[in-house]
Amino acid sequence: MSDKPTALDLPMVDPLPETTQSYFDICQEKLGLVPNVLKAYAFDIEKLNAFTALYNDIMLADSGLSKLEREMIAVTVSAINRCYYCLTAHGAAVRQLSGDPQLGEMLMMNWRVAPLDARQRAMLEFAELMTVASATIEEKHRDALRQVGFSDHDIWDIAATVGFYNMSNRIASATDMRPNDDYHAHAR
């Protein structure tokens, strides 16, 4: 594959609008790269803005879920869906946030082998159920989350995070989105 972020012939808008270029510059400064997912969406600035607004709300806004817990959900969902892009990018985030390279690998291979507390285990069980059989979710599943300390707002945030990554995984897989090379060695 070439340096295109996806298998589709959808080049980025050139030149990028000033606000988009500024956002990409911030990514380069903070992350050392512009994530290919952003480059992939940059063929249509309205789509890019919608994607980044939703991502920022789900992954960065105030929540009873930590940033690490949200990344753990991203990796677990992406493992179930076998999304190469998201496993690589969010596996790197789990390694960085946790300081534990093994945790990222465990979540990518089989989240059940990871040393999780009861809260994390319940969260990832719910994420898996929502990914593979969302129509089967009942009150007992939400109650299991409440029993380990999640509020109803937290349950919403878990569901929103799972839903976002199921959508993102499908788009990434359908377009053969490729992760930035730097993610592979990040936080190892």
MDAnalysis code that builds the backbone (N, CA, C; Angstrom):
import MDAnalysis as mda
import numpy as np

u = mda.Universe.empty(564, n_residues=188, atom_resindex=np.repeat(np.arange(188), 3), trajectory=True)
u.add_TopologyAttr("name", ["N", "CA", "C"] * 188)
u.add_TopologyAttr("resid", np.arange(1, 189))
u.add_TopologyAttr("resname", ["MET", "SER", "ASP", "LYS", "PRO", "THR", "ALA", "LEU", "ASP", "LEU", "PRO", "MET", "VAL", "ASP", "PRO", "LEU", "PRO", "GLU", "THR", "THR", "GLN", "SER", "TYR", "PHE", "ASP", "ILE", "CYS", "GLN", "GLU", "LYS", "LEU", "GLY", "LEU", "VAL", "PRO", "ASN", "VAL", "LEU", "LYS", "ALA", "TYR", "ALA", "PHE", "ASP", "ILE", "GLU", "LYS", "LEU", "ASN", "ALA", "PHE", "THR", "ALA", "LEU", "TYR", "ASN", "ASP", "ILE", "MET", "LEU", "ALA", "ASP", "SER", "GLY", "LEU", "SER", "LYS", "LEU", "GLU", "ARG", "GLU", "MET", "ILE", "ALA", "VAL", "THR", "VAL", "SER", "ALA", "ILE", "ASN", "ARG", "CYS", "TYR", "TYR", "CYS", "LEU", "THR", "ALA", "HIS", "GLY", "ALA", "ALA", "VAL", "ARG", "GLN", "LEU", "SER", "GLY", "ASP", "PRO", "GLN", "LEU", "GLY", "GLU", "MET", "LEU", "MET", "MET", "ASN", "TRP", "ARG", "VAL", "ALA", "PRO", "LEU", "ASP", "ALA", "ARG", "GLN", "ARG", "ALA", "MET", "LEU", "GLU", "PHE", "ALA", "GLU", "LEU", "MET", "THR", "VAL", "ALA", "SER", "ALA", "THR", "ILE", "GLU", "GLU", "LYS", "HIS", "ARG", "ASP", "ALA", "LEU", "ARG", "GLN", "VAL", "GLY", "PHE", "SER", "ASP", "HIS", "ASP", "ILE", "TRP", "ASP", "ILE", "ALA", "ALA", "THR", "VAL", "GLY", "PHE", "TYR", "ASN", "MET", "SER", "ASN", "ARG", "ILE", "ALA", "SER", "ALA", "THR", "ASP", "MET", "ARG", "PRO", "ASN", "ASP", "ASP", "TYR", "HIS", "ALA", "HIS", "ALA", "ARG"])
u.atoms.positions = np.array([
    [0.831, -1.180, 0.000],
    [0.000, 0.000, 0.000],
    [0.880, 1.248, 0.000],
    [0.437, 2.280, -0.669],
    [1.204, 3.519, -0.735],
    [1.067, 4.294, 0.577],
    [1.411, 5.554, 0.523],
    [1.296, 6.370, 1.723],
    [-0.128, 6.879, 1.948],
    [-1.078, 6.406, 1.163],
    [-2.476, 6.780, 1.371],
    [-2.978, 6.112, 2.658],
    [-3.835, 6.804, 3.416],
    [-4.330, 6.204, 4.664],
    [-5.359, 5.101, 4.457],
    [-5.974, 5.050, 3.272],
    [-6.952, 3.999, 2.967],
    [-6.729, 3.490, 1.549],
    [-7.463, 2.472, 1.180],
    [-7.383, 1.929, -0.171],
    [-8.207, 2.750, -1.164],
    [-8.924, 3.727, -0.681],
    [-9.765, 4.551, -1.544],
    [-8.985, 5.739, -2.085],
    [-9.350, 6.167, -3.266],
    [-8.701, 7.324, -3.880],
    [-9.456, 8.584, -3.470],
    [-9.219, 8.996, -2.230],
    [-9.872, 10.170, -1.666],
    [-8.804, 11.073, -1.048],
    [-8.145, 11.881, -1.878],
    [-7.075, 12.740, -1.345],
    [-7.617, 13.805, -0.392],
    [-6.760, 14.207, 0.524],
    [-7.113, 15.273, 1.459],
    [-7.367, 16.573, 0.691],
    [-8.257, 17.380, 1.220],
    [-8.474, 18.714, 0.691],
    [-7.125, 19.441, 0.717],
    [-6.811, 20.125, -0.356],
    [-5.532, 20.808, -0.447],
    [-5.740, 22.176, -1.067],
    [-5.456, 23.216, -0.369],
    [-4.908, 23.235, 0.982],
    [-6.012, 22.996, 2.017],
    [-5.588, 22.520, 3.168],
    [-6.533, 22.331, 4.261],
    [-6.994, 23.692, 4.768],
    [-8.246, 23.795, 5.214],
    [-8.674, 25.047, 5.848],
    [-7.778, 25.355, 7.046],
    [-7.660, 26.614, 7.370],
    [-6.745, 27.051, 8.432],
    [-7.012, 26.335, 9.758],
    [-8.275, 26.189, 10.143],
    [-8.578, 25.537, 11.420],
    [-8.198, 24.057, 11.387],
    [-8.397, 23.416, 10.253],
    [-8.017, 22.004, 10.124],
    [-6.510, 21.858, 10.176],
    [-5.803, 22.727, 9.466],
    [-4.338, 22.688, 9.495],
    [-3.830, 22.912, 10.908],
    [-4.450, 23.831, 11.630],
    [-4.054, 24.086, 13.025],
    [-4.258, 22.843, 13.880],
    [-5.386, 22.165, 13.676],
    [-5.675, 20.927, 14.412],
    [-4.628, 19.859, 14.092],
    [-4.300, 19.707, 12.828],
    [-3.268, 18.746, 12.430],
    [-1.911, 19.129, 13.027],
    [-1.607, 20.411, 13.064],
    [-0.347, 20.867, 13.662],
    [-0.293, 20.526, 15.153],
    [-1.411, 20.673, 15.850],
    [-1.474, 20.312, 17.279],
    [-1.252, 18.809, 17.446],
    [-1.865, 18.011, 16.584],
    [-1.651, 16.555, 16.635],
    [-0.177, 16.227, 16.441],
    [0.438, 16.855, 15.446],
    [1.853, 16.605, 15.173],
    [2.706, 16.975, 16.383],
    [2.378, 18.095, 17.012],
    [3.144, 18.556, 18.173],
    [2.949, 17.629, 19.376],
    [1.714, 17.261, 19.665],
    [1.424, 16.470, 20.860],
    [1.701, 14.987, 20.682],
    [1.393, 14.453, 19.499],
    [1.511, 13.012, 19.270],
    [2.753, 12.627, 18.478],
    [3.337, 13.592, 17.814],
    [4.468, 13.291, 16.937],
    [4.024, 12.792, 15.574],
    [2.710, 12.870, 15.302],
    [2.151, 12.416, 14.039],
    [0.732, 12.940, 13.897],
    [0.242, 12.918, 12.677],
    [-1.176, 13.170, 12.427],
    [-1.785, 11.801, 12.174],
    [-2.684, 11.340, 13.053],
    [-3.247, 10.006, 12.870],
    [-3.873, 9.833, 11.481],
    [-3.606, 8.687, 10.881],
    [-4.126, 8.427, 9.546],
    [-5.647, 8.480, 9.482],
    [-6.318, 8.196, 10.592],
    [-7.777, 8.294, 10.568],
    [-8.193, 9.729, 10.257],
    [-7.470, 10.705, 10.754],
    [-7.794, 12.093, 10.451],
    [-7.490, 12.417, 8.991],
    [-6.374, 11.926, 8.501],
    [-6.034, 12.115, 7.089],
    [-7.085, 11.451, 6.193],
    [-7.579, 10.298, 6.621],
    [-8.582, 9.589, 5.823],
    [-9.865, 10.403, 5.694],
    [-10.280, 11.032, 6.776],
    [-11.510, 11.832, 6.759],
    [-11.313, 13.193, 6.099],
    [-10.075, 13.625, 5.902],
    [-9.793, 14.977, 5.434],
    [-10.124, 15.207, 3.960],
    [-10.687, 14.225, 3.279],
    [-11.160, 14.464, 1.919],
    [-12.454, 15.295, 1.943],
    [-13.118, 15.304, 3.124],
    [-14.374, 16.042, 3.308],
    [-14.326, 16.664, 4.702],
    [-14.104, 17.952, 4.759],
    [-13.868, 18.626, 6.039],
    [-15.085, 18.523, 6.951],
    [-16.284, 18.537, 6.411],
    [-17.473, 18.380, 7.264],
    [-17.494, 17.002, 7.924],
    [-17.136, 15.963, 7.187],
    [-17.066, 14.613, 7.770],
    [-15.962, 14.539, 8.828],
    [-14.823, 15.141, 8.529],
    [-13.719, 15.186, 9.492],
    [-14.157, 15.890, 10.764],
    [-14.812, 17.024, 10.637],
    [-15.252, 17.773, 11.808],
    [-16.279, 16.989, 12.623],
    [-17.188, 16.301, 11.950],
    [-18.182, 15.487, 12.667],
    [-17.493, 14.350, 13.411],
    [-16.556, 13.683, 12.747],
    [-15.826, 12.580, 13.368],
    [-15.032, 13.067, 14.581],
    [-14.285, 14.153, 14.418],
    [-13.452, 14.621, 15.525],
    [-14.295, 15.150, 16.679],
    [-15.419, 15.776, 16.383],
    [-16.291, 16.262, 17.462],
    [-16.824, 15.086, 18.279],
    [-17.257, 14.025, 17.599],
    [-17.765, 12.862, 18.315],
    [-16.646, 12.163, 19.082],
    [-15.494, 11.980, 18.439],
    [-14.345, 11.370, 19.122],
    [-13.984, 12.168, 20.373],
    [-13.852, 13.475, 20.233],
    [-13.450, 14.314, 21.366],
    [-14.461, 14.236, 22.496],
    [-15.746, 14.188, 22.171],
    [-16.764, 14.077, 23.206],
    [-16.686, 12.725, 23.914],
    [-16.558, 11.670, 23.154],
    [-16.567, 10.315, 23.742],
    [-15.270, 10.010, 24.482],
    [-14.153, 10.398, 23.929],
    [-12.868, 9.980, 24.484],
    [-12.205, 11.000, 25.411],
    [-12.577, 12.275, 25.315],
    [-11.856, 13.298, 26.066],
    [-12.718, 14.112, 27.028],
    [-14.032, 14.070, 26.873],
    [-14.904, 14.878, 27.743],
    [-14.916, 14.308, 29.161],
    [-15.367, 15.124, 30.098],
    [-15.503, 14.663, 31.481],
    [-16.399, 13.438, 31.521],
    [-15.977, 12.461, 32.314],
    [-16.709, 11.205, 32.404],
    [-16.290, 10.497, 33.683],
    [-17.145, 9.615, 34.161],
    [-16.774, 8.736, 35.257],
    [-15.827, 7.648, 34.800],
    [-15.634, 7.540, 33.496],
    [-14.672, 6.587, 32.925],
    [-13.346, 7.301, 32.734],
    [-12.282, 6.646, 33.120],
    [-10.961, 7.230, 32.884],
    [-10.619, 7.130, 31.400],
    [-9.617, 7.896, 30.989],
    [-9.125, 7.803, 29.611],
    [-8.642, 6.382, 29.332],
    [-7.959, 5.768, 30.292],
    [-7.502, 4.391, 30.111],
    [-8.679, 3.443, 29.925],
    [-9.723, 3.580, 30.735],
    [-10.881, 2.686, 30.589],
    [-11.521, 2.839, 29.213],
    [-11.611, 4.051, 28.714],
    [-12.184, 4.256, 27.380],
    [-11.297, 3.624, 26.313],
    [-9.982, 3.729, 26.488],
    [-9.068, 3.082, 25.532],
    [-9.152, 1.556, 25.641],
    [-9.343, 1.055, 26.854],
    [-9.514, -0.393, 27.028],
    [-10.756, -0.881, 26.283],
    [-11.828, -0.102, 26.335],
    [-13.032, -0.451, 25.572],
    [-12.717, -0.441, 24.085],
    [-12.015, 0.588, 23.612],
    [-11.673, 0.682, 22.192],
    [-10.906, -0.553, 21.735],
    [-9.950, -1.000, 22.530],
    [-9.147, -2.165, 22.155],
    [-9.994, -3.444, 22.192],
    [-10.802, -3.599, 23.208],
    [-11.622, -4.803, 23.322],
    [-12.594, -4.912, 22.160],
    [-13.291, -3.836, 21.855],
    [-14.228, -3.836, 20.727],
    [-13.472, -4.104, 19.424],
    [-12.342, -3.452, 19.254],
    [-11.564, -3.612, 18.026],
    [-11.001, -5.017, 17.883],
    [-10.696, -5.667, 19.003],
    [-10.226, -7.056, 18.945],
    [-11.350, -7.972, 18.471],
    [-12.527, -7.769, 18.998],
    [-13.670, -8.585, 18.576],
    [-13.932, -8.395, 17.084],
    [-13.824, -7.145, 16.628],
    [-14.087, -6.829, 15.225],
    [-12.870, -7.022, 14.321],
    [-11.724, -7.352, 14.910],
    [-10.477, -7.561, 14.166],
    [-10.104, -6.355, 13.310],
    [-10.202, -5.194, 13.909],
    [-9.892, -3.955, 13.197],
    [-8.414, -3.630, 13.364],
    [-7.660, -3.828, 12.321],
    [-6.221, -3.623, 12.346],
    [-5.852, -2.191, 12.755],
    [-6.487, -1.200, 12.141],
    [-6.155, 0.186, 12.455],
    [-6.355, 0.468, 13.936],
    [-7.546, 0.187, 14.437],
    [-7.871, 0.566, 15.818],
    [-7.105, -0.258, 16.838],
    [-6.857, -1.518, 16.543],
    [-6.051, -2.320, 17.466],
    [-4.651, -1.741, 17.604],
    [-4.076, -1.330, 16.499],
    [-2.725, -0.786, 16.529],
    [-2.690, 0.562, 17.244],
    [-3.588, 1.458, 16.866],
    [-3.582, 2.808, 17.445],
    [-3.993, 2.797, 18.916],
    [-5.050, 2.089, 19.251],
    [-5.544, 2.122, 20.627],
    [-4.792, 1.153, 21.535],
    [-4.201, 0.132, 20.961],
    [-3.289, -0.708, 21.740],
    [-2.105, 0.119, 22.223],
    [-1.602, 0.993, 21.352],
    [-0.509, 1.897, 21.741],
    [-0.961, 2.836, 22.855],
    [-2.191, 3.326, 22.762],
    [-2.705, 4.227, 23.803],
    [-2.827, 3.510, 25.143],
    [-3.295, 2.263, 25.135],
    [-3.394, 1.498, 26.389],
    [-2.004, 1.290, 26.976],
    [-1.040, 0.955, 26.143],
    [0.335, 0.777, 26.641],
    [0.845, 2.059, 27.277],
    [0.608, 3.175, 26.612],
    [1.104, 4.452, 27.120],
    [0.389, 4.846, 28.412],
    [-0.924, 4.798, 28.431],
    [-1.682, 5.254, 29.592],
    [-1.507, 4.357, 30.811],
    [-1.369, 3.063, 30.572],
    [-1.243, 2.124, 31.690],
    [0.200, 1.960, 32.146],
    [1.147, 2.275, 31.259],
    [2.544, 2.013, 31.561],
    [2.860, 0.527, 31.550],
    [1.950, -0.260, 30.993],
    [2.068, -1.720, 31.003],
    [1.917, -2.257, 29.581],
    [3.039, -2.551, 28.895],
    [2.953, -3.061, 27.528],
    [2.175, -4.377, 27.429],
    [2.227, -5.187, 28.487],
    [1.517, -6.463, 28.451],
    [0.007, -6.275, 28.452],
    [-0.483, -5.263, 29.167],
    [-1.923, -5.037, 29.225],
    [-2.483, -4.788, 27.827],
    [-1.828, -3.947, 27.064],
    [-2.283, -3.686, 25.698],
    [-2.325, -4.949, 24.863],
    [-1.298, -5.771, 24.984],
    [-1.258, -7.021, 24.217],
    [-2.344, -8.000, 24.674],
    [-2.526, -8.101, 25.981],
    [-3.557, -9.002, 26.497],
    [-4.934, -8.600, 26.003],
    [-5.238, -7.301, 26.069],
    [-6.542, -6.836, 25.608],
    [-6.728, -7.108, 24.117],
    [-5.657, -6.985, 23.355],
    [-5.759, -7.227, 21.917],
    [-5.975, -8.706, 21.602],
    [-5.394, -9.572, 22.392],
    [-5.496, -11.011, 22.119],
    [-6.739, -11.639, 22.746],
    [-6.956, -11.335, 24.028],
    [-8.082, -11.925, 24.760],
    [-8.194, -11.176, 26.075],
    [-9.105, -10.224, 26.148],
    [-9.198, -9.359, 27.323],
    [-9.377, -10.144, 28.613],
    [-9.885, -11.357, 28.536],
    [-10.134, -12.155, 29.747],
    [-8.857, -12.591, 30.462],
    [-7.725, -12.589, 29.779],
    [-6.469, -12.997, 30.433],
    [-5.781, -11.825, 31.128],
    [-6.306, -10.624, 30.944],
    [-5.694, -9.435, 31.551],
    [-6.034, -9.357, 33.038],
    [-5.107, -8.847, 33.836],
    [-5.353, -8.680, 35.273],
    [-6.254, -7.465, 35.513],
    [-7.544, -7.690, 35.506],
    [-8.528, -6.616, 35.618],
    [-9.207, -6.643, 36.977],
    [-9.620, -5.472, 37.456],
    [-10.436, -5.446, 38.659],
    [-11.896, -5.709, 38.271],
    [-12.752, -5.831, 39.256],
    [-14.159, -6.188, 39.007],
    [-14.843, -5.141, 38.126],
    [-14.523, -3.890, 38.343],
    [-15.117, -2.801, 37.555],
    [-14.738, -2.936, 36.078],
    [-13.452, -3.105, 35.815],
    [-12.984, -3.233, 34.435],
    [-13.548, -4.485, 33.774],
    [-13.597, -5.577, 34.511],
    [-14.123, -6.828, 33.962],
    [-15.590, -6.660, 33.556],
    [-16.398, -6.058, 34.432],
    [-17.818, -5.847, 34.115],
    [-17.967, -4.929, 32.899],
    [-17.144, -3.889, 32.836],
    [-17.177, -2.945, 31.720],
    [-16.876, -3.642, 30.395],
    [-15.847, -4.491, 30.383],
    [-15.464, -5.158, 29.140],
    [-16.429, -6.289, 28.792],
    [-17.019, -6.930, 29.779],
    [-18.069, -7.922, 29.487],
    [-19.242, -7.238, 28.785],
    [-19.637, -6.065, 29.278],
    [-20.721, -5.307, 28.666],
    [-20.321, -4.869, 27.253],
    [-19.085, -4.399, 27.076],
    [-18.606, -3.978, 25.757],
    [-18.657, -5.134, 24.767],
    [-18.254, -6.308, 25.219],
    [-18.300, -7.466, 24.336],
    [-19.735, -7.823, 23.975],
    [-20.624, -7.854, 24.965],
    [-22.020, -8.188, 24.692],
    [-22.638, -7.180, 23.729],
    [-22.373, -5.919, 23.938],
    [-22.921, -4.898, 23.053],
    [-22.382, -5.033, 21.634],
    [-21.149, -5.473, 21.498],
    [-20.533, -5.634, 20.179],
    [-21.072, -6.851, 19.436],
    [-21.259, -7.960, 20.145],
    [-21.663, -9.193, 19.454],
    [-23.163, -9.468, 19.479],
    [-23.886, -8.890, 20.444],
    [-25.314, -9.210, 20.561],
    [-26.057, -8.113, 21.323],
    [-26.012, -6.895, 20.803],
    [-26.585, -5.767, 21.534],
    [-28.077, -5.920, 21.808],
    [-28.788, -6.607, 20.949],
    [-30.234, -6.771, 21.138],
    [-30.576, -7.653, 22.336],
    [-29.578, -8.348, 22.875],
    [-29.842, -9.232, 24.020],
    [-29.607, -8.542, 25.361],
    [-29.183, -7.286, 25.337],
    [-28.906, -6.579, 26.586],
    [-30.217, -6.330, 27.328],
    [-30.159, -6.656, 28.619],
    [-31.323, -6.498, 29.493],
    [-30.904, -5.718, 30.732],
    [-31.888, -5.442, 31.584],
    [-31.620, -4.681, 32.803],
    [-30.567, -5.360, 33.673],
    [-30.529, -6.670, 33.674],
    [-29.539, -7.364, 34.498],
    [-28.109, -7.010, 34.075],
    [-27.908, -6.714, 32.811],
    [-26.576, -6.337, 32.336],
    [-26.196, -4.937, 32.816],
    [-27.150, -4.026, 32.783],
    [-26.891, -2.683, 33.316],
    [-26.713, -2.741, 34.832],
    [-27.498, -3.590, 35.489],
    [-27.362, -3.746, 36.945],
    [-25.986, -4.287, 37.327],
    [-25.446, -5.166, 36.500],
    [-24.098, -5.693, 36.777],
    [-23.074, -4.556, 36.779],
    [-23.269, -3.573, 35.925],
    [-22.374, -2.406, 35.909],
    [-22.596, -1.536, 37.141],
    [-23.836, -1.349, 37.517],
    [-24.127, -0.556, 38.717],
    [-23.530, -1.205, 39.965],
    [-23.562, -2.519, 40.025],
    [-23.066, -3.236, 41.203],
    [-21.567, -3.049, 41.422],
    [-20.842, -2.698, 40.391],
    [-19.398, -2.458, 40.556],
    [-19.078, -0.967, 40.575],
    [-20.108, -0.135, 40.709],
    [-19.878, 1.281, 40.927],
    [-20.125, 2.224, 39.771],
    [-20.580, 1.734, 38.640],
    [-20.863, 2.633, 37.528],
    [-22.213, 3.309, 37.729],
    [-22.270, 4.603, 37.460],
    [-23.529, 5.348, 37.496],
    [-24.248, 5.147, 36.157],
    [-25.485, 5.591, 36.100],
    [-26.202, 5.514, 34.824],
    [-25.519, 6.382, 33.765],
    [-24.948, 7.512, 34.168],
    [-24.190, 8.341, 33.221],
    [-22.976, 7.569, 32.697],
    [-22.313, 6.851, 33.580],
    [-21.163, 6.032, 33.167],
    [-21.595, 4.950, 32.187],
    [-22.748, 4.349, 32.449],
    [-23.249, 3.296, 31.546],
    [-23.510, 3.879, 30.162],
    [-24.066, 5.089, 30.122],
    [-24.247, 5.767, 28.836],
    [-22.891, 5.939, 28.147],
    [-21.888, 6.402, 28.909],
    [-20.563, 6.622, 28.330],
    [-19.934, 5.318, 27.837],
    [-20.140, 4.235, 28.558],
    [-19.645, 2.932, 28.089],
    [-20.319, 2.587, 26.767],
    [-21.644, 2.704, 26.726],
    [-22.385, 2.372, 25.507],
    [-21.967, 3.257, 24.336],
    [-21.776, 4.553, 24.598],
    [-21.365, 5.469, 23.530],
    [-19.978, 5.115, 23.009],
    [-19.077, 4.746, 23.910],
    [-17.722, 4.374, 23.496],
    [-17.746, 3.097, 22.674],
    [-18.494, 2.106, 23.136],
    [-18.616, 0.845, 22.388],
    [-19.226, 1.113, 21.013],
    [-20.294, 1.888, 20.972],
    [-20.947, 2.187, 19.700],
    [-20.026, 2.917, 18.738],
    [-19.273, 3.892, 19.251],
    [-18.354, 4.645, 18.407],
    [-17.311, 3.730, 17.780],
    [-16.742, 2.830, 18.583],
    [-15.695, 1.966, 18.026],
    [-16.255, 0.886, 17.113],
    [-17.456, 0.447, 17.335],
    [-18.049, -0.475, 16.368],
    [-18.222, 0.222, 15.021],
    [-18.673, 1.484, 15.038],
    [-18.788, 2.243, 13.792],
    [-17.410, 2.461, 13.163],
    [-16.470, 2.951, 13.959],
    [-15.136, 3.257, 13.443],
    [-14.442, 2.015, 12.895],
    [-14.585, 0.889, 13.589],
    [-13.976, -0.357, 13.125],
    [-14.492, -0.744, 11.751],
    [-15.771, -0.604, 11.568],
    [-16.364, -1.011, 10.296],
    [-15.908, -0.114, 9.145],
    [-15.818, 1.176, 9.394],
    [-15.322, 2.086, 8.365],
    [-13.855, 1.799, 8.074],
    [-13.061, 1.629, 9.115],
    [-11.633, 1.358, 8.927],
    [-11.413, 0.057, 8.163],
    [-12.160, -0.978, 8.513],
    [-11.995, -2.261, 7.822],
    [-12.472, -2.177, 6.374],
    [-13.592, -1.524, 6.148],
    [-14.148, -1.432, 4.793],
    [-13.260, -0.639, 3.851],
    [-12.500, 0.310, 4.386],
    [-11.651, 1.160, 3.543],
    [-10.183, 0.747, 3.581],
    [-9.876, -0.322, 4.312],
    [-8.493, -0.770, 4.507],
    [-7.626, 0.353, 5.052],
    [-8.156, 1.007, 6.106],
    [-7.415, 2.088, 6.747],
    [-6.181, 1.505, 7.430],
    [-5.055, 2.147, 7.234],
    [-3.792, 1.673, 7.785],
    [-3.300, 2.583, 8.898],
    [-2.823, 1.996, 9.996],
    [-2.295, 2.815, 11.092],
    [-0.962, 3.441, 10.716],
    [-0.657, 4.540, 11.354],
    [0.655, 5.151, 11.199],
    [1.706, 4.167, 11.696],
    [2.821, 4.087, 11.001],
    [3.888, 3.163, 11.382],
    [4.362, 3.387, 12.821],
    [4.369, 4.635, 13.264],
    [4.880, 4.957, 14.599],
    [4.114, 4.276, 15.716],
    [2.839, 3.945, 15.493],
    [2.052, 3.303, 16.542],
    [2.623, 1.940, 16.950],
    [3.237, 1.242, 16.027],
    [3.705, -0.123, 16.305],
    [4.757, -0.182, 17.414],
    [5.597, 0.811, 17.487],
    [6.665, 0.804, 18.488],
    [6.357, 1.674, 19.698],
    [5.228, 2.341, 19.664],
    [4.896, 3.300, 20.714],
    [4.671, 2.628, 22.065],
    [5.312, 3.157, 23.099],
    [5.149, 2.733, 24.492],
    [5.426, 1.247, 24.700],
    [6.440, 0.731, 24.045],
    [6.830, -0.659, 24.229],
    [8.067, -0.726, 25.087],
])
